Amino acid sequence: ILARPGARVVIMVEALWVFGYAALPAFFLLYSDAVLGLRPVTASGLLLGFAVLAGVATVVAGNARTLEHRRRAALASALGLGVGLAWVSVGTTPLAVAPGLLVAAIGFGVISALGFPLFSAFAGRDETGTITAVFFATRSLAAAMALVASGALIALVDDYRAVFAMGVVPVLASVVLLAVLRARPVRSG
């Protein structure tokens, strides 16, 4: 499957997305306390709001039927996620970071819904097991690397906002890859 150019691009995009956002939940309560001065109950409420908004975006994104619609929605949403992460990385109050969290939640929800459908479009029907294994192994590796890198970066700079800043580059790099994705899928969907 990875011999196909489109599949290679999409799996790189997925790895960049996951690397960009996977560590955020692990460090969010620490960030909320140290940077925003929020108690855990309030920070958990912010996480709940993020999750609800991301969930709605996921449902809406599920309506993208063609590869091109999915690619465009993923591109715009990755751009939104990257901008949202950048916004949050410079804010120091709940009010200042709220717009960034809002945009990031929508972007996260959409790309969460579209990663696997984008990748599976480049697989034959007899490759379902292979594509599933490659996709989720890639996600797992990227998440593990993101946690280690985020922890090291936070220790280095002594600022929990670094976990958001670290996510900006890989997420925005995925936008470039999605912009050049033009390979023909093996099957439509």
N, C-alpha and C positions, 0 to 999 in steps of 0.2 A: 504493500500500500504506500509506503513512504518513497517508493520509486517514482510516484506520480507527483509532478511539480505542485499541483494544487493542494494535494494532501500534505506535502512537506510544509507549504506556507501556512496552512491552517493549523497544523500541530505546533508550529513555532509560535503562531499567534496565541494559541491556547496556553502554551507554556509561559509566554510573556504576561498574559492576563493573570494567570494564577500566581506567578511570582510577584506581580504587582499588588495583589490584594490579599493573598492568603494569610499573611501575618497580622492583618489589621484586627480581627476579632480577639486574637491572643493578647494584644497589647492595649486594646481600647479602654478597658477600665483603668489601667495604670496611666494612660495618656489623659483620660478624663479627670483623674484626680490631680496629677502633677501639672498639667497645662491649663485645664479649664476650671479646676477647683471644684469639681462636681463630686457629690457623694455617690457611692455605687448604685443606689436606687435610682437616682436621676440619670446617671450614665446608662443604666440598663434600659430606662425609658427611651433614651435616644437610640439605643440599639434596636429596640422594638419598633420604633418609628421607621428606622432605616430598613428593617426586615419587611415591614408591611409594604412600604413603598417599592422596595425591590421585588417583592412578590407580585404586586400589581403589574409592574413593568415586565416581569417574566411572563405573566399570562398574556399581556398585550403582544409581546414579541412572538409568542407562539403562533400568531396569525400570519407571520411572514411565510409565504408559501414557496417562493422560488429561490434558487441559489442567489440570484442577483439582489432580490429584496433582503435576504438574510445578510448578505455581504454589506450592503449599504446601511442597514440598521445596526449591524455590529460595528462598522466603521464609525458611524456617528456616536454610538453609545460608548465605544472605547475612548473616543475623543472627549466625551462628557465625563467619563470616569477619570481620565487623566487630568482634566481641568479641575474637577471636583477634589481630587487628591491634592493637587497643587494648592488650591484655595485653602483647604484644611491645614496644610503644612505650614502656612504662614499666620494663621489665626491663633489668638490666645484667649478668646472669650467664646462662650456658647453662641452668642448672637453673631459673632464674626465668622464662625465656622459653619453655621446652619445652612447657608446657601450652598456651600461646597458639599456638605453631606447630602443635601437634597439631590444635587446633580449627580453625585457619585452613586447614590442609591439607585437612581433610574438607570444609569449606565451599567452598573453591576447587574441589575436584574435582567436587562436585555442580553448582555453578553453571556450570562449564565444560561439563558435559554437557548442561545443560538450556536454555542461552540460545537456541540456534538452533531447537530443537524448539518452544519457547514462541513465538518470533517467527513461525516458519513456519505455526503454527496459524491465523494471521490472514491468510494469503495464499490466493489461489485456485491451483488446480493449474497454470494457465497463467502464473503469476508466479514460477516457480522461479528464473529468471535474475535477475529484479529483486530478489527478496528476498535472494538470496545476495550480490549486489553491495552492496545497502544495508547488510546486516548486517556484512560484512567491511570495508567502507569505514568504517563507524562505529567498529568495533573498532580499525582502524588509526589513525584520527584521535585517538581517546581515548588510545591507547598513546603516540603521539607527544607529545601534550599532557602526559601523566603524566610522561614522562621529563624534559621541560623543566621542568615545575613542581617535580618532586622535586629535581632538581639545583639549582634556584634556592633552594628552601626549605632544603636542606642547607647551601648556601653562606651563607644568611642567619643560620641558627641554630647552625651549626657542630656539628651532631649528626645522625648517620646514623639515629637512631631516628625522626627527622622523617618519613622516607619511609613508615614504618608508620603514624604518627599521621595523615599526610595521607590515607591510604587509608580511615580510619575513617569520615569524614563522607560521602563519596559512597557507600560500600558500605551504610551504615546508611540513607541517603536512599533507596536502592533498596528497602529493606524496606517503607518507607511506600508507595511506588508499587506494589509487589507486593501489598500488603494491600488496595489499592483496585481492583486489576485484576479486573474483572467482565465485560468485553466478551465477546460471543459470538464464537467462532472461525468462520472461513469454512469450514474443514474440520476434522474431529476427527482425533486421532492421538496 
